[in-house]
C-alpha cells in the first residue's frame, strides 16, 4: 500500500513541472536596454520553447504610436520586418505569445534608437488600425484553447488521484 501511495505521489510531482512550465523570452535583437546606433531592418525575439502561430509583438515609440511591422513566427522565434526607417528615440516592444504549454504569456522591454539620421514618421493611424484589430481577433481564439489545455491537465491529474485512491481502498479491503 505504501508503494502505491509513493508511486501516485511520484507521478503527480513528475508531471507537475512539465504541465506548469511557461515559455519565456530567451533573447532579443535589439536587446532590453540596448542603444542601437544603426538603422533597424528587422527585430528578432527568441523564446525557450516553441510558439503558436498566433503569437505576435508590437513596437511603440515614446508617445505610444505603434510602428508598422510584419511579424512571422517560426518554431521558437518571432521576426518583425520593419516597413520604414524608425526615428531616433525610445521604443517599447510588447510581445504576446502562446507557448508550447498552451498558456498565453505577455511581456515588454525597451530599447533606444540613436542613428543620428533624420527620418519621417509614417502616417501610422491608417496603417495600424487594421493590423491591431486582426491581432486581437487572432489572439482571442488561442486564449480559449489555452484554458481548455489547462483544464485538461487538471482533469487528468484528478483522475490519477481518484484511481490511486480506488487502488488504495481496494487494497485495504482485501487486507481485511
QUITA-V777122 format. One record per pair of residues at least 24 apart in sequence whose ideal C-beta (glycine too) atoms are under 10 Angstrom apart, sorted by the first residue. I is the first residue (numbers start at 1). J is the second residue. D is the distance in Angstrom with one decimal. If there is no record, write none. Layout:
BEGIN
i->[I | I]
j->[J | J]
d->[D | D]
END
This chain:
BEGIN
i->[1 | 1 | 1 | 1 | 1 | 2 | 3 | 4 | 4 | 4 | 4 | 4 | 4 | 5 | 5 | 5 | 5 | 7 | 7 | 8 | 8 | 8 | 8 | 8 | 8 | 8 | 9 | 11 | 11 | 11 | 11 | 12 | 12 | 12 | 12 | 15 | 15 | 15 | 15 | 16 | 16 | 18 | 18 | 18 | 19 | 19 | 19 | 19 | 19 | 19 | 19 | 19 | 19 | 20 | 20 | 20 | 20 | 21 | 21 | 21 | 21 | 21 | 21 | 22 | 22 | 22 | 22 | 22 | 22 | 22 | 22 | 23 | 23 | 23 | 23 | 23 | 23 | 23 | 23 | 23 | 23 | 23 | 23 | 23 | 23 | 23 | 23 | 23 | 24 | 24 | 24 | 24 | 24 | 24 | 25 | 25 | 25 | 25 | 25 | 25 | 25 | 25 | 25 | 26 | 26 | 27 | 28 | 28 | 28 | 28 | 28 | 28 | 29 | 29 | 30 | 30 | 30 | 30 | 30 | 30 | 30 | 31 | 31 | 32 | 32 | 32 | 32 | 32 | 32 | 33 | 33 | 33 | 33 | 34 | 34 | 34 | 34 | 34 | 35 | 35 | 35 | 35 | 35 | 36 | 36 | 36 | 36 | 36 | 36 | 36 | 36 | 37 | 37 | 37 | 37 | 37 | 37 | 38 | 38 | 38 | 38 | 39 | 39 | 39 | 39 | 39 | 39 | 39 | 40 | 40 | 40 | 40 | 40 | 40 | 40 | 40 | 40 | 40 | 40 | 41 | 41 | 41 | 42 | 42 | 42 | 42 | 42 | 42 | 42 | 43 | 43 | 43 | 43 | 43 | 43 | 43 | 43 | 43 | 43 | 43 | 44 | 44 | 44 | 44 | 45 | 45 | 45 | 45 | 45 | 45 | 45 | 45 | 45 | 45 | 45 | 45 | 46 | 46 | 46 | 46 | 46 | 47 | 47 | 47 | 47 | 47 | 47 | 47 | 47 | 47 | 47 | 47 | 48 | 48 | 48 | 49 | 49 | 49 | 49 | 49 | 49 | 50 | 50 | 50 | 50 | 50 | 50 | 50 | 51 | 51 | 51 | 51 | 51 | 51 | 51 | 51 | 51 | 51 | 52 | 52 | 52 | 52 | 52 | 52 | 52 | 52 | 52 | 52 | 52 | 53 | 53 | 53 | 54 | 54 | 54 | 54 | 54 | 54 | 54 | 54 | 54 | 54 | 54 | 54 | 54 | 55 | 55 | 55 | 55 | 55 | 55 | 55 | 55 | 55 | 55 | 55 | 56 | 56 | 56 | 56 | 56 | 56 | 56 | 56 | 56 | 56 | 56 | 56 | 57 | 57 | 57 | 57 | 57 | 57 | 57 | 57 | 57 | 58 | 58 | 58 | 58 | 58 | 58 | 58 | 58 | 58 | 58 | 59 | 59 | 59 | 59 | 59 | 59 | 59 | 60 | 60 | 60 | 60 | 60 | 60 | 60 | 60 | 60 | 61 | 61 | 61 | 61 | 61 | 61 | 61 | 61 | 61 | 62 | 62 | 62 | 62 | 62 | 62 | 62 | 63 | 63 | 63 | 64 | 65 | 65 | 65 | 65 | 65 | 66 | 66 | 66 | 66 | 66 | 66 | 66 | 66 | 67 | 67 | 67 | 67 | 67 | 67 | 67 | 68 | 68 | 68 | 68 | 68 | 68 | 68 | 69 | 69 | 70 | 71 | 71 | 71 | 73 | 73 | 76 | 83 | 83 | 84 | 84 | 84 | 84 | 84 | 85 | 85 | 85 | 85 | 85 | 85 | 85 | 85 | 86 | 86 | 86 | 86 | 86 | 86 | 87 | 87 | 87 | 87 | 87 | 87 | 87 | 87 | 88 | 88 | 88 | 88 | 88 | 88 | 88 | 88 | 89 | 89 | 89 | 90 | 96 | 96 | 96 | 96 | 96 | 96 | 97 | 97 | 98 | 98 | 98 | 98 | 98 | 98 | 98 | 98 | 99 | 101 | 101 | 101 | 101 | 102 | 102 | 102 | 102 | 102 | 102 | 102 | 102 | 102 | 102 | 103 | 103 | 103 | 103 | 103 | 103 | 104 | 104 | 104 | 104 | 104 | 104 | 105 | 106]
j->[167 | 168 | 171 | 172 | 175 | 168 | 171 | 164 | 165 | 167 | 168 | 170 | 171 | 164 | 165 | 167 | 168 | 164 | 167 | 160 | 161 | 163 | 164 | 165 | 167 | 168 | 164 | 157 | 160 | 161 | 164 | 157 | 160 | 161 | 164 | 153 | 156 | 157 | 160 | 153 | 157 | 100 | 101 | 153 | 101 | 102 | 149 | 150 | 152 | 153 | 154 | 156 | 157 | 101 | 103 | 150 | 153 | 48 | 49 | 99 | 100 | 101 | 103 | 48 | 49 | 97 | 99 | 100 | 101 | 103 | 105 | 47 | 48 | 49 | 50 | 51 | 52 | 55 | 76 | 97 | 98 | 99 | 100 | 101 | 102 | 103 | 104 | 105 | 48 | 49 | 97 | 99 | 105 | 107 | 57 | 78 | 93 | 95 | 97 | 105 | 107 | 108 | 109 | 76 | 77 | 77 | 57 | 78 | 93 | 95 | 109 | 111 | 79 | 111 | 91 | 93 | 109 | 110 | 111 | 112 | 113 | 109 | 111 | 93 | 107 | 108 | 109 | 110 | 111 | 109 | 110 | 111 | 112 | 109 | 110 | 111 | 112 | 113 | 90 | 111 | 112 | 113 | 114 | 86 | 88 | 91 | 111 | 112 | 113 | 114 | 115 | 88 | 112 | 113 | 114 | 115 | 116 | 113 | 114 | 115 | 117 | 82 | 85 | 86 | 113 | 115 | 117 | 119 | 67 | 69 | 80 | 81 | 82 | 85 | 86 | 91 | 111 | 113 | 115 | 81 | 82 | 85 | 69 | 70 | 72 | 79 | 80 | 81 | 82 | 67 | 69 | 71 | 78 | 79 | 80 | 81 | 82 | 91 | 93 | 111 | 77 | 78 | 79 | 80 | 71 | 73 | 76 | 77 | 78 | 79 | 80 | 93 | 95 | 97 | 107 | 109 | 75 | 76 | 77 | 78 | 79 | 73 | 75 | 76 | 77 | 78 | 95 | 97 | 99 | 100 | 105 | 107 | 76 | 99 | 100 | 75 | 76 | 97 | 99 | 100 | 101 | 74 | 75 | 76 | 77 | 99 | 100 | 101 | 75 | 76 | 77 | 78 | 95 | 97 | 98 | 99 | 100 | 105 | 97 | 98 | 99 | 100 | 102 | 104 | 138 | 139 | 142 | 145 | 146 | 98 | 138 | 142 | 96 | 97 | 98 | 104 | 135 | 137 | 138 | 139 | 140 | 141 | 142 | 143 | 145 | 95 | 96 | 97 | 98 | 99 | 104 | 105 | 135 | 138 | 139 | 142 | 80 | 94 | 95 | 96 | 97 | 98 | 131 | 134 | 135 | 136 | 138 | 139 | 93 | 94 | 95 | 96 | 97 | 106 | 107 | 108 | 135 | 92 | 93 | 94 | 95 | 96 | 108 | 128 | 131 | 132 | 135 | 86 | 91 | 92 | 93 | 94 | 95 | 111 | 90 | 91 | 92 | 93 | 94 | 108 | 110 | 124 | 128 | 86 | 87 | 89 | 90 | 91 | 92 | 113 | 121 | 124 | 87 | 89 | 90 | 91 | 92 | 110 | 112 | 89 | 90 | 121 | 92 | 121 | 122 | 124 | 125 | 128 | 94 | 124 | 125 | 127 | 128 | 129 | 131 | 132 | 91 | 93 | 121 | 122 | 124 | 127 | 128 | 122 | 123 | 124 | 126 | 127 | 128 | 131 | 127 | 131 | 131 | 95 | 131 | 135 | 97 | 98 | 100 | 122 | 127 | 119 | 120 | 121 | 122 | 127 | 113 | 115 | 117 | 118 | 119 | 120 | 121 | 122 | 113 | 115 | 117 | 119 | 121 | 122 | 113 | 115 | 117 | 118 | 119 | 120 | 121 | 122 | 112 | 113 | 114 | 115 | 116 | 117 | 118 | 119 | 113 | 114 | 121 | 114 | 135 | 136 | 138 | 139 | 142 | 143 | 139 | 142 | 138 | 139 | 141 | 142 | 143 | 145 | 146 | 149 | 146 | 146 | 149 | 150 | 153 | 142 | 143 | 145 | 146 | 147 | 148 | 149 | 150 | 152 | 153 | 142 | 143 | 146 | 147 | 149 | 150 | 139 | 142 | 143 | 145 | 146 | 147 | 146 | 139]
d->[8.8 | 6.2 | 5.1 | 7.0 | 7.7 | 9.9 | 9.8 | 6.5 | 9.7 | 5.4 | 5.7 | 9.7 | 6.6 | 7.4 | 9.9 | 9.4 | 6.7 | 7.8 | 9.3 | 7.0 | 7.2 | 8.3 | 3.7 | 8.5 | 8.2 | 8.3 | 8.7 | 9.1 | 6.2 | 9.7 | 8.2 | 6.7 | 6.8 | 7.3 | 8.6 | 8.1 | 8.2 | 6.9 | 8.0 | 9.5 | 8.3 | 10.0 | 8.1 | 9.3 | 7.4 | 10.0 | 9.3 | 8.4 | 9.7 | 4.6 | 8.7 | 8.8 | 7.7 | 7.7 | 9.0 | 9.1 | 8.3 | 9.2 | 7.9 | 8.7 | 8.7 | 6.1 | 9.5 | 9.2 | 8.5 | 9.9 | 6.1 | 9.4 | 6.3 | 5.9 | 5.9 | 5.2 | 6.1 | 4.5 | 8.2 | 7.1 | 9.7 | 9.2 | 8.2 | 6.3 | 8.4 | 2.9 | 6.2 | 6.7 | 9.8 | 7.6 | 10.0 | 5.9 | 5.5 | 8.4 | 9.4 | 8.3 | 7.5 | 7.9 | 9.9 | 9.8 | 9.5 | 6.9 | 8.6 | 9.0 | 5.9 | 9.8 | 7.6 | 7.8 | 9.5 | 9.6 | 9.4 | 9.4 | 7.1 | 8.7 | 6.8 | 8.5 | 9.5 | 9.5 | 8.5 | 8.4 | 9.1 | 9.7 | 4.3 | 8.7 | 8.1 | 7.9 | 7.0 | 8.5 | 9.9 | 9.3 | 3.8 | 6.8 | 6.8 | 7.6 | 6.9 | 6.7 | 8.2 | 9.3 | 9.2 | 4.8 | 7.4 | 9.5 | 9.9 | 7.4 | 4.8 | 8.0 | 5.8 | 9.2 | 9.5 | 9.0 | 6.2 | 6.9 | 5.0 | 7.1 | 7.5 | 9.8 | 9.6 | 8.3 | 5.7 | 6.2 | 7.9 | 9.1 | 9.7 | 6.4 | 9.7 | 8.9 | 5.6 | 7.7 | 8.4 | 5.5 | 6.8 | 8.4 | 9.6 | 9.6 | 9.3 | 9.9 | 5.8 | 8.1 | 6.1 | 9.3 | 9.4 | 6.9 | 8.7 | 7.2 | 6.2 | 9.3 | 8.3 | 9.3 | 9.7 | 5.7 | 6.2 | 5.0 | 6.5 | 9.6 | 7.2 | 8.9 | 8.4 | 7.2 | 4.3 | 8.3 | 7.4 | 9.5 | 7.0 | 9.1 | 6.4 | 7.4 | 5.3 | 7.8 | 9.3 | 9.7 | 9.4 | 6.9 | 4.6 | 8.0 | 7.8 | 7.4 | 5.9 | 8.6 | 9.4 | 9.3 | 9.4 | 6.1 | 5.0 | 8.1 | 9.7 | 9.9 | 9.2 | 4.9 | 7.3 | 7.8 | 8.8 | 6.7 | 7.2 | 9.1 | 9.0 | 10.0 | 7.0 | 8.7 | 9.3 | 9.4 | 6.1 | 9.5 | 5.5 | 4.1 | 7.4 | 9.5 | 5.4 | 5.3 | 9.5 | 7.8 | 4.7 | 10.0 | 7.3 | 6.1 | 7.8 | 6.7 | 9.8 | 5.3 | 6.8 | 6.6 | 7.6 | 9.8 | 7.3 | 3.7 | 7.5 | 8.1 | 8.0 | 9.2 | 9.9 | 9.9 | 5.9 | 8.6 | 9.0 | 8.5 | 8.6 | 9.0 | 8.7 | 8.5 | 5.5 | 9.0 | 8.6 | 9.9 | 4.9 | 5.9 | 9.3 | 7.2 | 4.6 | 9.2 | 9.2 | 7.6 | 6.8 | 3.9 | 5.6 | 8.2 | 9.0 | 9.1 | 9.9 | 9.4 | 8.6 | 8.5 | 8.7 | 9.4 | 7.5 | 5.9 | 7.8 | 9.8 | 9.1 | 9.4 | 5.2 | 9.9 | 7.6 | 7.4 | 5.8 | 6.3 | 3.9 | 6.9 | 8.2 | 9.4 | 9.3 | 9.2 | 9.3 | 8.7 | 7.5 | 5.1 | 8.1 | 8.4 | 9.6 | 8.5 | 8.7 | 7.8 | 7.6 | 8.0 | 5.5 | 7.2 | 5.4 | 7.8 | 9.9 | 9.2 | 9.7 | 6.7 | 5.2 | 8.3 | 7.0 | 9.4 | 9.8 | 9.8 | 9.7 | 7.8 | 7.3 | 5.6 | 7.3 | 5.8 | 8.1 | 9.2 | 8.0 | 9.1 | 10.0 | 5.4 | 4.8 | 7.6 | 8.2 | 9.4 | 9.7 | 8.8 | 10.0 | 9.6 | 8.6 | 7.4 | 9.7 | 5.1 | 8.5 | 8.0 | 9.3 | 6.2 | 9.2 | 8.4 | 4.5 | 9.6 | 8.4 | 6.9 | 7.2 | 9.8 | 9.0 | 8.6 | 7.5 | 9.3 | 8.4 | 6.8 | 9.8 | 6.8 | 9.6 | 4.4 | 6.2 | 7.3 | 9.9 | 9.0 | 8.9 | 9.6 | 9.1 | 8.6 | 8.5 | 9.6 | 8.6 | 7.7 | 7.9 | 7.7 | 8.2 | 8.7 | 5.1 | 9.4 | 9.6 | 8.2 | 7.1 | 9.6 | 4.4 | 8.3 | 9.7 | 9.3 | 5.7 | 8.4 | 9.7 | 6.6 | 8.6 | 9.7 | 7.5 | 8.9 | 8.6 | 8.0 | 4.7 | 7.8 | 5.7 | 9.9 | 8.2 | 5.4 | 5.3 | 6.0 | 7.1 | 7.5 | 8.6 | 7.8 | 6.2 | 8.5 | 9.8 | 9.8 | 7.8 | 9.5 | 9.9 | 6.0 | 9.7 | 9.8 | 9.5 | 9.5 | 9.9 | 7.9 | 9.8 | 4.5 | 8.0 | 7.9 | 6.3 | 9.8 | 8.8 | 8.3 | 7.3 | 8.5 | 8.9 | 8.0 | 9.7 | 6.4 | 4.5 | 8.5 | 8.1 | 3.4 | 6.9 | 9.0 | 8.9 | 9.7 | 9.2 | 5.2 | 9.0 | 7.7 | 6.9 | 7.2 | 6.6 | 5.1 | 9.5 | 5.3 | 9.2 | 9.4 | 9.6]
END
